[in-house]
Each structure stands twice: as C-alpha cells, then as structure tokens.
C-alpha cells in the first residue's frame, strides 16, 4: 500500500484544501539586493521543499547578526509565523500573522499573511474567523499585482468557498486563476482547484478530456502532488461507476510518486480509494490492508472523509467475516469520525452564511449611522424659513431608516432560516444524519432519566440501485420522497425521523416498548409497499427494517445502531420486505412473528448477541 515514510506535516484547510504552503514556495521569487534580502528570498523559496535549510536560514536571520529594515523584519516575522504553523503551533502563528497584517504597509506581504492565516484558522476549526479574514483578503486582492501572491489568494478563496458549498463562487475564482496563470505550474494548480470544485459538487467526469490533460500538465510541470490529487478524483469516479480494475491499475501505477510526496493526506486518501476499489472487486483481504493503511497514514486527531470511509469499510469487512467485537469497535470509530467530519462541513457552511450576513448587517448599520448624522446636521442648520422643507427631508430620511431596519430584520430571519435548513436533508425535508444523531442522543438521555422505553428502527429501501439504474435518478428521488411521506403519515410528533444516507433512514420511537414496535413497524412496511400503487410508478417499492430496543440494547445510540444494523442485515439476507427485531436474550436469529393473513409478507424477529 502507500506508506507515509518520513512525514512532514503540510497544512491543508479542512483536510482537502489547496496545499497553500507548497504553492507559496512554488510561486516564490527572491531578488538579490543585499544579504538580508537574499536570505529572505532563499527562505521563501525553500519553505516546504527543504525544511532543514529553511530553519537554518531563519535561525541566521533571527540571530541579530544581519541588519534588517522594518519591512524586512515584518517579512521575517511572517516566515517565523509560517514555521510555527508548519509545526502545528497555530495559536502563536495567528498572533504573528495578525501583527504583520496590522503593521505592514506592503499590500503583497499583507495579502500573503492573510492567505496563510485563513488557512491556519481553518485548520484550527475557527471557521467564522476564517471567513471574516477571507473578506479582508478579497478587499485587498485588487491592490496586489504580484502574480504568485494573487494566485495563492485565489486558491484560498476557491477552495474555502467549495468547502462551504458555494460552488459558483469557487468556480469563478478557479477560472480567474486559469486566466491569470502563465507558467505550467500555475496552470496545473489552477486546474486542480477547478477539478476539486467539480469533484465536490458531483459534476466531475473522466469523460471530460480536460481531466486527463490536467494530469499531463501537472506531470510536465513536475507537480506530482497535484497530479496525484487529480488521479484520486479519477479513481473515485471509476469506483462509483463500477470500474474497479481500472481504478486499482491507476492507483498502483502511481504508488511510488505518492509515497515520494511524503504527504499524509494524499497517502491516506489514495489508500482509502484503493480499499474501496478492492472491496468492489471482491478482494476483502487487500481491501482490509488498504483501509488499515489509510487509517495509519491519516493525520492524528483530525477527522476527514477518507478516515471515516476507511473505518466504515473495516466495519463492513469484520461484520461480513463474523468478527462482531471488532466490527463494533470499528463502527464506533466510524461514527465518531463521520460525526466529526459532518460537524466540520456544517460548521463551515454555517460560518460562511453567518459572516456574510454580519458583513451585510454592518454595512446597513454604517448606512443608518450616516443617515442619522445627516438628520442631526439638517436639524442644526435649519432656519425658521426652511423648517417646512426640512421636515420633508427628515421624513424622507426617517423612511430610509425604517427601510434599513426592515432589511436588517429580513437578514436576521434569513440567518435563522439557514440554520434550520442546515439541519434538514435537501431532498426529503427530514433530519439529515448529523442532526438525527444529535436529536436521537438528546431524546435517549431524556428516556434514560425518566426510565421510559424507546426503539430504534433502521429502514433500507430494497433494490434501490436498480431503480436508479433502470428509471433514472429523477424517479429514484421521487421514490425516496414518496416513501418518506408514506412513513410520516404513521409517525407521532415526538418521533425522530432522519435520512442517514442514500436510501437508508432511521426512526427513533420514544415511549415505545418492544411489544408496541412490532405493530408500528408493520404499518411502516405496508405504507412503503403501497408507494408505487398510490403514485402510479412502474416500479416495485419495498423496505427492509432492522429494529433495536432500549430494553435489550440500553440507551447508548451507538449500541442501538449496531444492533439495529445487525437486524437489518438479517432482514436483507432472509428475503427483504420484512422487519427483524434484535433480541439480546437469545443466542441466534430466528423467525418469531408472522402475519395471520394468507399471502402476507413475513415479519421476522432477529435474536443476536
């Protein structure tokens, strides 16, 4: 697999953003003016390519033996901040960067410091501050003519917008990078940014000839990091379209260049994609090896999408092999990593909207203060002769103030609306996975304190991939929405309903005992089965159900999910369109409940320790 070797931690915002420090080094220019200028330029040029040389130059500059002008001292301060951030001391790095931004009169240095600080703030999960600094960066960008610094700032903007889901803004910044770039390296990095936007927005396709061309450009520009990041997008696309052998071939052909980057995020991502390719091809042993390598090469104490997917695959492999203790351990790790990653995504999107609204509100407040000052000036300047005309002006200005107040109110409402939307699944309108987990844990805590029963139901629509492949995604989306509507007709206001991903849903039923849940689940099963008939769809719709209860599994959500997932696995393996209830009091799974009506589908109860 892909090993990390002697890993140097290179910073990427949120685990996936542009390697800004690498880009900064590639863009560096170092004119020879005097000894201090020469050393500063050399340090800038080897920031990431030769860390030992970079540290030695900084030590020489910081010794005080070489005279520095005030502006050169600020440049040295920026390089010291860069070194602190490189080592992971983000707090002190931000303090130094702020001082450079505040004291320097050089817009190029200030823009460079802002770009680096946005990156560091993102790594520190201080997303609101990151987007606030991004606004300052965009205000300063038109004043800077230095091309490498401009491209670095555009890269920050594009990829930060992508992480917040603002794909149009991200694409505009990427196109501007392509327009302004002049060297092969510029074009390589700009192409990576553009393809990253397409990858995140779901529009990436290997059928686009520009994709293969982008890899070739990066290879010729001697940019293996960006070439392999693009290759990881290609392999992911091939896996999602069933081309497992092609993905394995591509990944193995570039294994050596990936290892030689010594870049942990890229190595972890390549291993995770390779694990999925092996799993899709039926090679569970190699899939497990690659997934373990993805975990071991990931940045410690940092939640990323590849880490979450690697844990999920390890859970599936152990479960398939019957190693339930190991499967439970990996499932817990997957839940923690997935929740951390989703929290990061939601926080980024919310931070972007919050800062956007704050900036707009601040502009309105400034406008309101200007109007108030104008009113005071008019009142003081009015003579008796102009009182009547002045009153008209005051009325007009007060009307403007009222309009500004109304706009401020609307902005506040839009902020609250966005926060509500951040909790909902965009297609079905029910809770998304992250908010379902949050609400379910809160409700289970209440049930524990009040000694009330609760049941968890996992639903998986049967053969849903066939529906998408045969009738198209529009029909598949319609089936999902109709199935949700059918279930909602049988749920109480206290029940918690969420989409966990794809065609899988979860329902927490508080104050519902193991005896009561059987009848309720049968109602839901029949409701889903009637979707096609009620909606005149030319497709059969049914659902498999896995049920766990606090009576057997306790009040820990992770334990309930594991047991419900085991029950769902039994339902899928014993014919689908049925429900299986987990019962920890018995040692094996058996059928316990059948409908008395002739021809009615079986409803199973799974008993699994």
Steps between C-alpha positions, in 0.01 A plus 500: 500500500603862512728572798561840646877469563656800675188709519520877509168659592396729217189699571177478306185675605239254626708206377427559132586854406782619277852436643551871539843478656620284211345744255660793677843339466441425132396860439792651692736756350825608666675800346860550615529850645703457820587217737178536703291519183680201357440287810135601522451399139678169551288423805185577307611267219568194721213530750377146434749348258794509748381542857850466651639774275198720575553464877872574468436822305240615755744429782760715325255784437366486857851510650523879459832483318348630176344850494136502392276789396155528657333342196758218497430437869131463415585255222711303746211506745276353228752220436520431875120477506514260207746279687278498811197401294702230322582349842134522607529797737200672343419733790838676504510497119173694482629761748810562286300510177259753651791725596637481143160588355457794741851650470602440139431763235592254224174362353680195355636393838167570668314289240749217544453513877121509463504196270710305748287607796177394328659160450618476864162613639330229297736238638415623850124461426453878547280524193324830570836672545627331182213635291530842665869513404405379152289814458806711586704294253252565218494873579881514482542281190441779239788702649758221444674447166744224604370200305612214732339671801180569303475137388557381857214722622270383220574139589404564862178668393396229255558206727357665810185583302487138383509370856209733585299368205525827303598330174425792265727734695766229517484441124537873431819516706638190326427650156678821606805292600503338155472841336784661697736201516785502250733211590426124473506487881238777518278311255546173691394650832210689343377181328516315832289768668244490218477119505472503880190719466350258246589199720336648810189618310447157338570621144840338454523260203790314339318542169615862506825512295628784720534254791772287337663812357517650851697199625743531209551872563584434868742219408683724252507781757659257752207537740444136614286606796234665287523233228423230756222698667330514160565127449322432829193679357522282188526176702205602720292567186594160353402321825162672510439377144606140568841524330689342789789345304569827319515684834738240650729521196512882513574509873773237490668660198555817704574344840867602499436866412238517777743361758770742384279801579518405873160667519277321756166632376563386143636162613198442727257596224671273244491205743131559577407516131706185434321322786162578344625380161611165647174465693300562184703240313436240772850492654419549868852419623672770297213740569561454873876557461446822302238628745736443794774686312256788440436522875868477598610766249225751593583811704450419868205656688353636177173382347495475121273332248761231402547408867124461554460291182796278595347424842164428337659251259690328783170468689332341196789256445509385865123465506500292181765272651299458820743686726230692684721637781743652249208620287350680800835667575538623140139612487554719806810651340308554175218674685745732678695581183188544288336725759817709531528534122131592457523749787795661321306528171190641667705748703678624188174557313340671798811714560492621139134606524549655844796715391321594179199621698722677753681692225170604342355599837812704578467687171136574577591622848763734354244629251249556781756693708581719200133576452458582870798737484348664195173551690682668789689726260177601330329572829786725613521685168131566458383857520145602574445553129608146412315316776229367269745380236721354769211299639449341160868403490480356849193295407681370194809407700290336770333294226845389383589405857179298529586321176850421630348365823267283292794364298689423822195308627484303174870417524452368853211285382709361215774409748251305711358336189847389391567347841175302466589386149844384618319238709285360218561260214475697176291241314251363754480784753553271802801521733842442344734241655684747723187655652328163531791375712492816714122487561497125555774523764310781675173302499671184625653695788149617595364144477783371719434760771124435495542119464289495184537245219617594149556313175725571203394400148736489201336490154670410174304515172542170314683491164511879485813501281300308237236774508763770438676302227178398321275805535750779569585711804191721464275197552725384783467838672123482455491155662703627798268796555185288470639238740577771757151649463347153544694444823424846639126421488559238772740692724431709809625852557746366759653243263839595348530424127822549302675404179829328584628486145386383155191283541554434874285667767480494876208550740526532877170416670499632859255352753461192280552151642626189323143366485362823351771546237399187304162640401640844423774363276247286311300818430813664360585195288152490344509877444825478303372200302197706390710789365517375139127424490398842636747690282442295181872423479608216271737371762465273802582665834562321827711545809700284740493592870743443786376575852674534835355597837636652819362200691767286330768744384500776762482874438829548313424606142807329357397167655145541372631576149729194502218268608246653261753470218556132585124447489478685168777277364289194596191650332691561175652148504170320566300637211454876552161679543488397862594614850744335737522596868827452689465299820811471719344243731549216249806370326383475139265661250162336441156585362248574770217696350296446184187666369189290535352608168569274200771630271618770743880558508697356791608729784805350672651560841879465502659387824874568488746549784 
